[in-house]
Amino acid sequence: MKWILELDHDTLVLLVCALASLPLVWRRRHPLLVTTFCGIGTVWLSMLDAIDDQPVGQLVATYTFAALCGPVGRVVGVVGTAAGVTISILVPGGSVRGVSFVGLVFAVAYALGTSARARRDRIALLEERGRRHAEEQVAVAAREREAIARDMHDILAHSFSLIAVQAEAGPVLVRPDPARAERAFDVIGDTAREALAQLRQTLGTVRGPADDLAPQPQLAELSTLVERAGATGLRVTVAQHGAARSLPPLLGTAAYRVVQESLTNVVRHAKATQVEVGLDWSREGLRIDVSDDGSPGPTTPCHGLIGMRERMTAIGGTLHAGPRTDGAGFRVTALLPLEAIDD
């Protein structure tokens, strides 16, 4: 440090000016450290009586730490800056009024820095909100696609399964049992027309709401499902326990689709002769049980089972499917929560 004392005044002022200004190059990376070095240089220049105007470098450093530092860093910076301003003015013989004036200038620089930080935080918040909104839109679109895919699968798989069975049986029955063959062809026509109506309704929701769209099928139309499944040769029985209740459209459609898909899987895969549909009503929920006496079912979940499980999850329900434990066949059990209806 002895060499510093041996420097002439002008050289020393030049070096101290460098200390008070050059660190500003790194002010965005190390704002508080840069403020410290600039503050030391500024106080030193004041002691050397080499400051004729406002310390621009220190003002820039104050603006920067106010804009970039966290709460603790800002407190440290404010305390250090206040101490530096006081020392640089009062020690050389300045007045308290001078401290107040310079302090006001530094306060303006600090306020501009905090304003820049608030504006940057606001922009970041808006960008984050926009990103979340875009993600929500993507998620909503994905859920809508899944819902449409489930509905189309349920409608087409059920309808075409019944049509295929009746179309295969019709020619066989034309000569020996014309009346039964006629009923088979009637089932084909009715099933096809209902499938077209439900497809129109499903695809119509993609284009937008319309008053003339047919409502989604409800659990009250279970008898139609049973009748058409019975027309394929299955013996379908329905047993209800408890007091039946009116279901909201969303729950009614979900219950209908579970029974529809379960019967479709029996017709297509189970090679069963009998299907039992159980509806167990209670205050807590509706338990739907569809069991057959055919094969034990697929080893891996098919699209229909996946769709039923997704549909139950969407309404807060549960679904279990697997081989029967009380004999041959397959069982699908769904539980729809009904507590919200009473609230």
C-alpha positions as CSV (number, residue, x, y, z in Angstrom):
1,M,0.0,0.0,0.0
2,K,3.1,2.3,0.3
3,W,3.1,2.9,-3.4
4,I,-0.3,4.4,-3.3
5,L,0.9,7.1,-0.9
6,E,3.8,7.9,-3.3
7,L,1.5,8.6,-6.2
8,D,0.8,12.2,-7.2
9,H,-2.7,13.5,-6.8
10,D,-3.8,13.3,-10.4
11,T,-2.7,9.7,-10.8
12,L,-4.4,8.7,-7.6
13,V,-7.6,10.4,-8.7
14,L,-7.5,8.6,-12.0
15,L,-7.0,5.2,-10.3
16,V,-9.8,5.9,-7.8
17,C,-12.1,6.9,-10.7
18,A,-11.4,3.6,-12.3
19,L,-12.3,1.9,-9.0
20,A,-15.6,3.8,-8.9
21,S,-16.6,3.2,-12.5
22,L,-15.0,0.1,-14.1
23,P,-16.7,-2.5,-11.9
24,L,-20.0,-1.3,-13.5
25,V,-19.2,-3.7,-16.4
26,W,-20.1,-6.6,-14.1
27,R,-23.0,-4.9,-12.3
28,R,-25.7,-7.3,-13.7
29,R,-23.8,-10.4,-12.6
30,H,-22.6,-9.1,-9.2
31,P,-24.8,-6.1,-8.4
32,L,-24.1,-5.8,-4.6
33,L,-20.3,-6.5,-4.9
34,V,-20.1,-3.9,-7.7
35,T,-22.0,-1.4,-5.6
36,T,-19.5,-2.0,-2.7
37,F,-16.5,-1.2,-4.9
38,C,-18.1,1.8,-6.6
39,G,-19.1,3.1,-3.1
40,I,-15.5,2.7,-1.9
41,G,-14.3,4.6,-4.9
42,T,-16.9,7.3,-4.6
43,V,-16.1,7.9,-0.9
44,W,-12.4,8.0,-1.7
45,L,-13.0,10.5,-4.5
46,S,-14.9,12.7,-2.0
47,M,-12.0,12.6,0.4
48,L,-9.7,13.7,-2.4
49,D,-12.1,16.5,-3.2
50,A,-12.4,15.2,-6.7
51,I,-16.2,15.1,-7.1
52,D,-17.7,18.2,-8.6
53,D,-21.1,16.7,-9.7
54,Q,-23.3,13.8,-8.7
55,P,-21.5,10.4,-8.5
56,V,-23.0,8.9,-11.7
57,G,-21.3,5.5,-11.3
58,Q,-22.6,5.1,-7.8
59,L,-26.1,6.1,-8.9
60,V,-26.0,3.5,-11.6
61,A,-24.9,0.9,-9.1
62,T,-27.7,1.9,-6.8
63,Y,-30.2,1.5,-9.6
64,T,-28.8,-1.9,-10.5
65,F,-28.9,-3.5,-7.0
66,A,-32.4,-2.1,-6.4
67,A,-33.5,-3.8,-9.7
68,L,-31.7,-7.1,-9.3
69,C,-31.0,-7.9,-5.7
70,G,-33.3,-9.8,-3.4
71,P,-34.7,-8.3,-0.2
72,V,-31.6,-9.0,2.0
73,G,-29.3,-7.7,-0.7
74,R,-31.4,-4.5,-1.1
75,V,-31.3,-3.9,2.7
76,V,-27.5,-4.3,2.8
77,G,-27.2,-2.1,-0.3
78,V,-29.4,0.7,1.2
79,V,-27.5,0.7,4.5
80,G,-24.1,0.7,2.9
81,T,-25.1,3.5,0.4
82,A,-26.6,5.6,3.2
83,A,-23.4,5.3,5.2
84,G,-21.2,6.0,2.2
85,V,-23.2,9.2,1.3
86,T,-23.1,10.4,4.9
87,I,-19.4,9.8,5.2
88,S,-18.5,11.3,1.8
89,I,-20.3,14.6,2.6
90,L,-19.9,15.2,6.3
91,V,-16.3,14.1,6.7
92,P,-14.9,16.5,4.1
93,G,-16.9,19.3,5.8
94,G,-20.2,19.2,4.0
95,S,-23.6,20.1,5.6
96,V,-26.6,18.0,6.6
97,R,-28.5,19.8,3.8
98,G,-26.0,18.4,1.3
99,V,-26.6,14.9,2.7
100,S,-30.3,15.4,2.3
101,F,-30.0,16.6,-1.3
102,V,-27.7,13.8,-2.4
103,G,-29.7,11.3,-0.4
104,L,-32.8,12.4,-2.3
105,V,-31.0,11.8,-5.6
106,F,-30.0,8.3,-4.5
107,A,-33.5,7.6,-3.4
108,V,-34.8,8.5,-6.9
109,A,-32.2,6.1,-8.4
110,Y,-33.3,3.3,-5.9
111,A,-37.0,4.0,-6.7
112,L,-36.3,3.7,-10.5
113,G,-34.5,0.4,-9.8
114,T,-37.4,-1.0,-7.8
115,S,-39.9,0.1,-10.5
116,A,-37.8,-1.7,-13.1
117,R,-37.8,-4.8,-10.9
118,A,-41.6,-4.6,-10.4
119,R,-42.1,-4.2,-14.1
120,R,-39.9,-7.2,-14.8
121,D,-41.7,-9.3,-12.2
122,R,-45.0,-8.3,-13.7
123,I,-43.9,-9.3,-17.2
124,A,-42.7,-12.6,-15.8
125,L,-46.0,-13.2,-14.1
126,L,-47.9,-12.4,-17.3
127,E,-45.7,-14.8,-19.3
128,E,-46.2,-17.5,-16.7
129,R,-49.9,-16.9,-16.7
130,G,-49.9,-17.1,-20.5
131,R,-47.9,-20.3,-20.4
132,R,-50.3,-21.9,-17.9
133,H,-53.3,-20.8,-19.9
134,A,-51.8,-22.4,-23.0
135,E,-51.1,-25.6,-21.1
136,E,-54.7,-25.6,-19.8
137,Q,-56.0,-25.1,-23.3
138,V,-53.9,-28.1,-24.5
139,A,-55.1,-30.2,-21.5
140,V,-58.8,-29.2,-22.2
141,A,-58.4,-30.1,-25.9
142,A,-56.9,-33.4,-24.9
143,R,-59.7,-34.2,-22.5
144,E,-62.3,-33.2,-25.2
145,R,-60.5,-35.5,-27.7
146,E,-60.5,-38.4,-25.2
147,A,-64.2,-37.8,-24.4
148,I,-65.1,-37.8,-28.1
149,A,-63.0,-40.9,-28.7
150,R,-64.7,-42.7,-25.8
151,D,-68.2,-41.8,-27.0
152,M,-67.4,-42.8,-30.6
153,H,-65.9,-46.1,-29.5
154,D,-68.9,-46.8,-27.2
155,I,-71.4,-46.0,-29.9
156,L,-69.7,-47.7,-32.9
157,A,-68.4,-50.8,-31.0
158,H,-71.8,-51.5,-29.5
159,S,-73.8,-50.8,-32.6
160,F,-71.6,-52.6,-35.1
161,S,-71.3,-55.6,-32.7
162,L,-75.1,-56.0,-32.6
163,I,-75.4,-55.4,-36.4
164,A,-72.7,-58.0,-37.1
165,V,-74.3,-60.6,-35.0
166,Q,-77.8,-60.0,-36.4
167,A,-76.5,-59.8,-40.0
168,E,-74.8,-63.2,-39.6
169,A,-78.0,-64.7,-38.1
170,G,-80.4,-63.2,-40.5
171,P,-79.6,-65.3,-43.6
172,V,-79.5,-68.4,-41.5
173,L,-83.0,-67.8,-40.2
174,V,-84.7,-66.6,-43.4
175,R,-86.1,-70.0,-44.4
176,P,-86.6,-71.9,-41.1
177,D,-87.9,-68.9,-39.0
178,P,-88.8,-65.9,-41.3
179,A,-90.4,-64.0,-38.4
180,R,-87.2,-64.2,-36.3
181,A,-85.2,-63.2,-39.3
182,E,-87.4,-60.2,-39.8
183,R,-86.8,-59.2,-36.2
184,A,-83.1,-59.5,-36.7
185,F,-83.2,-57.2,-39.7
186,D,-85.4,-54.8,-37.7
187,V,-82.8,-54.7,-34.9
188,I,-80.1,-54.0,-37.5
189,G,-82.1,-51.0,-38.8
190,D,-83.0,-49.7,-35.4
191,T,-79.4,-50.0,-34.1
192,A,-78.0,-48.3,-37.2
193,R,-80.4,-45.4,-36.9
194,E,-79.7,-45.0,-33.2
195,A,-75.9,-45.1,-33.8
196,L,-76.3,-42.4,-36.5
197,A,-78.3,-40.2,-34.1
198,Q,-75.7,-40.6,-31.3
199,L,-72.9,-39.9,-33.7
200,R,-74.6,-36.7,-34.9
201,Q,-75.0,-35.6,-31.3
202,T,-71.3,-36.4,-30.5
203,L,-69.9,-34.7,-33.6
204,G,-72.3,-31.8,-33.1
205,T,-70.6,-30.9,-29.8
206,V,-67.4,-30.4,-31.8
207,R,-69.0,-27.8,-34.0
208,G,-70.7,-26.0,-31.1
209,P,-73.9,-26.1,-29.0
210,A,-77.1,-26.5,-30.9
211,D,-80.7,-26.6,-29.6
212,D,-81.7,-29.4,-32.0
213,L,-79.1,-31.9,-30.9
214,A,-80.5,-35.0,-29.3
215,P,-79.6,-35.5,-25.6
216,Q,-77.0,-38.1,-24.6
217,P,-78.5,-41.5,-23.6
218,Q,-79.3,-42.0,-19.9
219,L,-79.6,-44.9,-17.6
220,A,-83.4,-44.8,-17.9
221,E,-82.9,-46.2,-21.4
222,L,-81.3,-49.3,-20.1
223,S,-84.2,-51.4,-21.3
224,T,-83.4,-50.7,-24.9
225,L,-79.8,-51.9,-24.4
226,V,-81.1,-55.1,-22.7
227,E,-83.6,-55.7,-25.5
228,R,-81.0,-55.4,-28.2
229,A,-78.5,-57.5,-26.4
230,G,-81.2,-60.1,-25.9
231,A,-81.9,-60.1,-29.6
232,T,-78.4,-61.6,-30.2
233,G,-79.4,-64.7,-28.2
234,L,-78.1,-63.6,-24.8
235,R,-80.3,-64.0,-21.8
236,V,-80.0,-60.7,-20.0
237,T,-81.5,-60.1,-16.6
238,V,-81.6,-56.8,-14.7
239,A,-81.8,-56.7,-10.9
240,Q,-82.2,-53.4,-8.9
241,H,-81.8,-53.0,-5.2
242,G,-82.6,-49.9,-3.2
243,A,-84.6,-46.9,-4.2
244,A,-83.8,-45.7,-7.7
245,R,-83.0,-42.0,-8.0
246,S,-82.9,-39.4,-10.8
247,L,-79.3,-38.9,-12.0
248,P,-77.8,-35.7,-13.4
249,P,-77.2,-36.0,-17.2
250,L,-73.4,-36.5,-16.8
251,L,-73.8,-39.4,-14.3
252,G,-76.7,-40.9,-16.2
253,T,-74.7,-41.0,-19.4
254,A,-71.7,-42.5,-17.7
255,A,-73.8,-45.2,-16.1
256,Y,-75.4,-46.0,-19.5
257,R,-72.1,-46.2,-21.2
258,V,-70.6,-48.6,-18.6
259,V,-73.5,-51.0,-19.2
260,Q,-73.4,-50.5,-22.9
261,E,-69.7,-51.2,-23.2
262,S,-69.9,-54.2,-20.8
263,L,-72.7,-55.7,-22.9
264,T,-70.8,-55.0,-26.1
265,N,-67.7,-56.8,-24.8
266,V,-69.9,-59.8,-23.8
267,V,-71.4,-60.0,-27.3
268,R,-68.0,-59.6,-29.1
269,H,-65.6,-61.6,-26.9
270,A,-67.2,-63.6,-24.0
271,K,-69.1,-66.3,-25.9
272,A,-71.5,-66.2,-23.0
273,T,-75.1,-67.4,-22.8
274,Q,-76.2,-65.3,-19.8
275,V,-75.5,-61.7,-18.5
276,E,-76.6,-60.3,-15.2
277,V,-76.9,-56.5,-14.8
278,G,-77.1,-55.4,-11.2
279,L,-78.0,-51.8,-10.0
280,D,-77.5,-51.3,-6.3
281,W,-78.7,-47.9,-5.1
282,S,-77.6,-46.4,-1.8
283,R,-77.2,-42.9,-0.4
284,E,-73.5,-42.9,-1.1
285,G,-73.6,-44.1,-4.6
286,L,-74.8,-46.4,-7.4
287,R,-73.0,-49.7,-7.8
288,I,-73.3,-51.2,-11.3
289,D,-72.4,-54.8,-11.7
290,V,-72.3,-56.6,-15.1
291,S,-71.3,-60.3,-15.0
292,D,-71.5,-63.1,-17.6
293,D,-70.8,-66.8,-17.7
294,G,-68.4,-66.7,-20.7
295,S,-64.7,-66.5,-21.0
296,P,-62.5,-64.9,-18.3
297,G,-61.9,-61.8,-20.5
298,P,-58.8,-60.2,-22.0
299,T,-55.4,-60.4,-20.3
300,T,-54.7,-56.8,-21.1
301,P,-57.2,-53.9,-20.9
302,C,-58.9,-53.1,-24.2
303,H,-59.9,-49.7,-25.4
304,G,-63.4,-50.2,-24.0
305,L,-62.2,-51.0,-20.5
306,I,-59.8,-48.1,-20.6
307,G,-62.5,-45.7,-21.8
308,M,-64.9,-46.9,-19.0
309,R,-62.2,-46.4,-16.4
310,E,-61.4,-42.9,-17.7
311,R,-65.2,-42.0,-17.7
312,M,-65.5,-43.1,-14.1
313,T,-62.4,-41.2,-13.0
314,A,-63.7,-38.1,-14.7
315,I,-66.8,-38.1,-12.4
316,G,-65.0,-39.2,-9.3
317,G,-66.1,-42.9,-9.5
318,T,-64.2,-46.2,-9.7
319,L,-64.2,-49.2,-12.0
320,H,-62.9,-52.7,-11.5
321,A,-62.9,-55.4,-14.2
322,G,-61.7,-58.9,-14.2
323,P,-62.5,-62.6,-14.1
324,R,-65.3,-63.7,-11.7
325,T,-64.2,-65.3,-8.5
326,D,-67.5,-67.1,-8.0
327,G,-67.4,-69.0,-11.3
328,A,-66.6,-68.8,-15.0
329,G,-67.0,-65.5,-16.7
330,F,-66.1,-61.8,-16.4
331,R,-67.3,-59.1,-14.2
332,V,-67.3,-55.3,-14.5
333,T,-68.1,-53.3,-11.3
334,A,-68.5,-49.5,-11.3
335,L,-69.3,-47.2,-8.4
336,L,-70.8,-43.8,-9.1
337,P,-70.7,-41.3,-6.2
338,L,-74.1,-39.7,-5.5
339,E,-73.4,-37.8,-2.3
340,A,-73.2,-34.5,-4.2
341,I,-76.8,-34.9,-5.4
342,D,-78.1,-34.6,-1.9
343,D,-75.9,-31.6,-0.9
